């Protein structure tokens, strides 16, 4: 049967005779809340460092084999980076108790525990997915333009932390493809340390990185955390998507963290629009070689001026300008950005596609 629960979760089983009933459930709620921290919890369970029981054990059995071991942990990371789109077990795990109906019963109270498969630390919460636009990585230094098509882009952690799991989602500049990801930070365990497990996948402008290990990484303030081996010319900074997470060696997520990376290019300015296309607000992302003045204007497909502005930038590095494009009509817009530096003036014309919300 099908029924609708009340706000407190009550539902009507209808008229049933005396006896014992086993219930099976499905849910239309969104599968969410799974990341690399869950893979670390599954691995720690297998290693005996912690124990998964009840609904959390059921949620960890993503391959439906009746066990939670390294294979389950690896399967979770594969879904984190979207190498797979579903688990063998499905999306939701339920652990209801049998229902005993006695003569004259009008109300039966039964707990129905549920978790998303893979979400062994029970971090699920019914919030809308984070928008793609995120904070630019803190600019530290500058990368000279490479002599070859393939070059490396280091990423640093700005504070000392113990890291047992990292779920990193980066928004890449236009025209950049990732050839490899190398974890640079080391464990204090030494050369015999568990190297952990790394997975990554690039989809369009989004790069998803998943790493976990039983021997936690111990980078200090300013140490390199990982580096990207990339191909192409970078046209802007790396940006961190808000769904990213770092967890310590005990699989406890950090409330906040900040990554840093050098700015690509030498002596030239870079500009990009993120996200593009977008149904929400977009930002102009600028990387400037010196102080100067930025002028921008947006024109719709009919040539009408939508917005314009002018800002003085007092230092080199990253500058973000948010466009209130969530209020614009769907369509294609021309965005002209001009930068006037101490010695020269340059401008760019970009196309922005606004989608219906």
C-alpha positions in Angstrom: 0.0 0.0 0.0 0.9 3.7 -0.1 0.1 6.2 2.5 1.2 9.7 3.6 2.8 10.3 7.0 1.8 13.1 9.3 4.3 15.8 10.3 5.5 13.5 13.2 5.9 10.5 11.0 2.6 8.7 11.9 0.9 6.7 9.2 -2.1 4.4 8.9 -1.7 0.7 8.2 -5.4 0.3 7.6 -7.4 -2.6 9.1 -5.2 -5.6 9.8 -5.8 -8.9 11.5 -3.9 -10.1 14.5 -0.4 -11.3 13.8 3.2 -10.2 13.1 3.9 -8.1 10.0 7.2 -7.2 8.3 7.2 -3.8 6.6 9.3 -2.7 3.6 9.8 0.9 2.8 10.9 3.1 -0.1 11.6 6.8 0.0 11.3 9.6 -2.5 13.7 11.8 -0.5 17.0 12.8 -2.2 20.0 10.6 -1.7 22.5 12.9 -0.1 25.1 13.3 2.6 27.8 10.9 1.4 31.5 11.9 1.0 35.0 10.6 1.7 34.6 10.9 5.4 32.1 8.0 5.2 34.7 5.9 3.3 37.2 6.5 6.2 34.6 5.4 8.7 34.0 2.2 6.8 37.7 1.6 6.6 38.2 2.2 10.4 35.3 -0.2 11.0 37.2 -2.9 9.0 40.4 -2.1 10.9 38.7 -2.4 14.3 39.3 1.2 15.2 35.5 1.7 15.5 32.4 -0.3 15.2 29.4 0.2 12.9 26.2 -1.4 14.2 22.5 -1.3 13.4 21.3 1.1 10.7 24.9 2.5 10.2 26.2 -1.0 9.4 23.3 -1.6 7.0 24.1 1.8 5.3 27.7 0.8 5.0 26.9 -2.4 3.1 26.6 -0.6 -0.2 27.5 -3.7 -2.2 24.8 -5.8 -0.4 27.3 -8.5 0.7 26.5 -8.5 4.4 29.9 -7.0 5.3 31.6 -3.6 5.5 35.2 -3.8 4.4 37.7 -1.9 2.1 35.6 -2.8 -1.0 32.7 -0.8 0.5 35.0 2.1 1.3 36.3 2.2 -2.2 32.8 1.9 -3.7 31.8 5.0 -1.6 34.7 7.0 -3.0 33.8 6.0 -6.5 30.3 7.5 -6.0 31.7 10.6 -4.4 33.7 11.5 -7.5 30.8 10.2 -9.7 32.6 7.3 -11.4 29.4 5.4 -10.5 25.9 6.8 -10.2 24.4 4.2 -7.9 25.1 1.5 -5.3 24.1 -2.1 -5.8 22.1 -1.7 -2.6 20.2 1.3 -3.9 19.8 4.7 -2.2 18.1 4.2 1.1 18.6 1.7 3.9 15.7 0.9 6.4 15.8 -1.1 9.6 12.2 -1.3 10.9 11.2 -3.6 13.7 8.4 -6.2 13.0 4.9 -5.0 13.7 2.8 -7.0 16.3 -0.9 -6.3 15.9 -3.0 -7.4 18.8 -6.8 -7.6 19.0 -8.3 -4.2 19.6 -5.1 -2.2 18.6 -5.8 1.2 17.2 -2.3 2.6 17.3 1.0 0.9 16.9 4.3 2.7 17.6 7.3 1.4 15.6 10.7 3.0 15.0 11.8 3.1 11.4 15.5 4.0 11.2 16.7 5.1 7.8 19.9 6.3 6.3 21.2 6.9 2.8 23.4 4.0 1.7 27.0 5.0 2.2 26.2 7.7 4.8 27.6 5.8 7.7 28.3 8.9 9.8 24.7 10.0 9.4 25.5 13.5 8.1 22.4 13.7 5.9 20.3 16.9 6.2 17.4 18.1 4.0 19.0 21.2 2.6 19.2 22.2 -1.1 22.5 21.4 -2.9 25.2 24.0 -2.7 25.5 26.2 -5.8 28.6 25.6 -7.9 30.1 29.0 -7.3 32.6 29.0 -4.4 35.4 30.9 -2.9 38.6 31.4 -4.9 41.6 29.7 -3.3 43.8 32.2 -1.4 46.4 33.6 -3.9 50.0 32.9 -2.8 52.6 33.8 -5.3 52.4 33.5 -9.1 53.0 30.6 -11.5 55.1 31.5 -14.5 53.6 30.5 -17.9 54.8 27.0 -18.6 57.0 26.1 -21.6 55.1 22.9 -22.2 51.4 22.0 -22.5 51.5 19.9 -19.3 52.3 21.7 -16.0 51.7 21.3 -12.3 49.6 23.5 -10.0 50.2 23.1 -6.2 47.5 23.6 -3.6 48.4 24.4 0.0 46.6 24.2 3.3 46.7 27.5 5.2 46.7 25.9 8.7 48.1 22.8 10.5 45.6 19.9 10.5 45.4 16.2 10.8 43.7 14.9 7.7 42.3 11.4 7.4 39.8 12.2 4.6 39.3 14.9 2.1 36.5 15.6 -0.3 37.6 18.4 -2.6 35.5 19.9 -5.4 37.2 22.5 -7.5 35.8 24.7 -10.2 38.5 24.9 -12.9 39.3 27.8 -15.2 38.3 27.6 -18.9 40.4 25.4 -21.2 42.0 23.3 -18.4 42.1 19.5 -18.3 43.5 17.5 -15.3 45.9 14.7 -16.2 46.7 13.6 -12.7 46.3 14.4 -9.0 49.2 13.9 -6.6 48.8 13.9 -2.8 51.8 15.8 -1.5 51.3 15.9 2.3 53.0 13.1 4.3 52.1 11.2 7.4 54.5 11.1 10.4 54.3 7.3 10.4 57.2 7.3 7.9 57.8 5.3 4.7 55.7 2.4 5.9 52.6 4.6 6.3 49.4 3.6 4.6 49.3 5.6 1.3 45.6 5.7 1.4 43.2 5.6 -1.5 42.8 8.4 -4.1 40.1 8.9 -6.7 39.3 11.8 -8.9 37.3 12.7 -11.9 36.8 15.8 -14.0 33.4 16.7 -15.4 33.4 19.9 -17.5 34.8 22.6 -15.2 34.3 20.6 -12.0 37.1 18.4 -10.6 36.2 16.1 -7.7 39.0 14.6 -5.5 38.4 11.9 -2.9 41.2 10.7 -0.6 41.3 8.8 2.7 43.8 6.8 4.7 44.2 5.1 8.1 47.5 7.0 8.6 46.4 10.6 8.7 48.3 13.3 6.7 49.9 15.9 8.9 50.5 19.1 6.8 51.6 22.2 8.7 50.6 25.7 8.0 51.5 26.5 4.4 52.5 23.0 3.5 51.5 21.6 0.1 48.4 19.4 0.4 48.2 18.1 -3.2 49.1 19.2 -6.7 47.3 19.0 -10.0 49.0 17.9 -13.2 47.1 19.9 -15.9 47.1 20.6 -19.6 46.1 23.8 -21.2 46.3 27.5 -20.4 44.7 28.6 -17.1 42.4 31.7 -17.5 41.7 32.3 -13.9 42.0 31.0 -10.3 40.9 27.7 -8.8 37.7 28.0 -6.8 36.5 25.7 -4.0 32.9 24.5 -4.3 31.1 24.7 -0.9 30.4 20.9 -0.7 34.1 20.2 0.0 35.1 18.8 3.3 38.2 17.8 5.3 38.1 15.4 8.2 40.7 14.4 10.8 42.2 10.9 11.4 39.2 10.0 13.7 36.8 10.9 10.8 35.5 14.1 12.5 34.8 16.8 9.9 36.4 20.3 10.3 33.9 23.2 10.5 36.0 25.3 8.2 39.3 25.3 6.3 41.1 27.4 3.7 43.2 26.3 0.7 45.7 28.4 -1.2 47.3 28.2 -4.6 49.6 30.4 -6.8 48.0 32.5 -9.5 48.8 31.4 -13.0 50.4 33.8 -15.6 53.0 36.5 -15.3 52.3 40.1 -16.0 49.0 39.5 -17.7 45.4 39.7 -16.4 42.9 36.8 -16.5 39.2 37.0 -16.4 36.4 34.4 -16.3 32.7 34.0 -15.4 31.5 31.4 -12.9 29.3 29.6 -13.1 28.4 29.9 -16.7 25.7 29.0 -17.6 23.8 29.7 -14.4 20.3 29.9 -13.1 21.5 31.9 -10.1 24.0 34.6 -9.4 27.3 34.6 -11.3 30.7 36.3 -10.6 33.4 37.9 -12.6 36.7 36.3 -11.5 39.7 38.5 -12.2 43.4 37.9 -11.6 45.3 41.1 -11.9 49.1 41.7 -12.1 49.0 45.1 -10.4 46.7 47.8 -9.1 44.3 49.4 -11.6 40.7 50.1 -12.5 38.2 47.6 -13.6 35.2 48.7 -15.6 32.4 46.3 -16.6 29.1 46.3 -18.4 26.4 43.7 -19.3 24.2 44.0 -22.4 21.3 41.7 -23.3 20.6 40.1 -26.7 18.6 43.2 -27.8 21.6 45.5 -27.0 20.0 47.0 -23.8 22.4 47.9 -21.0 21.5 45.7 -18.0 24.2 46.7 -15.5 27.5 48.5 -15.4 30.1 49.4 -12.8 33.6 50.7 -12.1 36.0 49.6 -9.3 39.5 50.6 -8.3 41.7 47.6 -7.3 44.6 48.6 -5.0 46.7 45.4 -5.2 47.5 42.5 -7.5 45.9 39.1 -7.2 42.3 37.9 -7.2 39.3 40.2 -7.5 35.7 39.0 -7.5 32.7 41.0 -8.7 29.3 39.5 -8.2 26.6 40.0 -10.8 23.0 39.9 -9.5 22.1 37.7 -12.5 19.5 35.8 -10.5 17.1 38.7 -11.3 17.7 38.6 -15.0 15.5 37.0 -17.6 16.7 33.8 -19.3 18.9 34.5 -22.4 22.4 35.3 -23.6 24.2 38.3 -22.4 27.4 40.0 -23.5 29.8 41.0 -20.6 32.5 43.5 -21.4 35.3 43.9 -18.8 38.1 46.5 -19.2 41.2 46.7 -17.0 43.3 49.8 -17.0 46.7 49.3 -15.4 49.7 51.6 -14.9 51.0 51.0 -18.4 48.2 49.7 -20.6 44.5 49.2 -21.0 43.0 45.9 -22.1 39.4 44.6 -22.4 37.6 41.3 -22.8 34.2 40.4 -24.2 32.6 37.3 -22.6 29.3 35.5 -23.2 27.0 34.7 -20.3 24.0 32.3 -20.5 21.3 32.9 -18.0 19.0 29.8 -17.4 15.5 29.8 -16.0 15.4 29.1 -12.3 
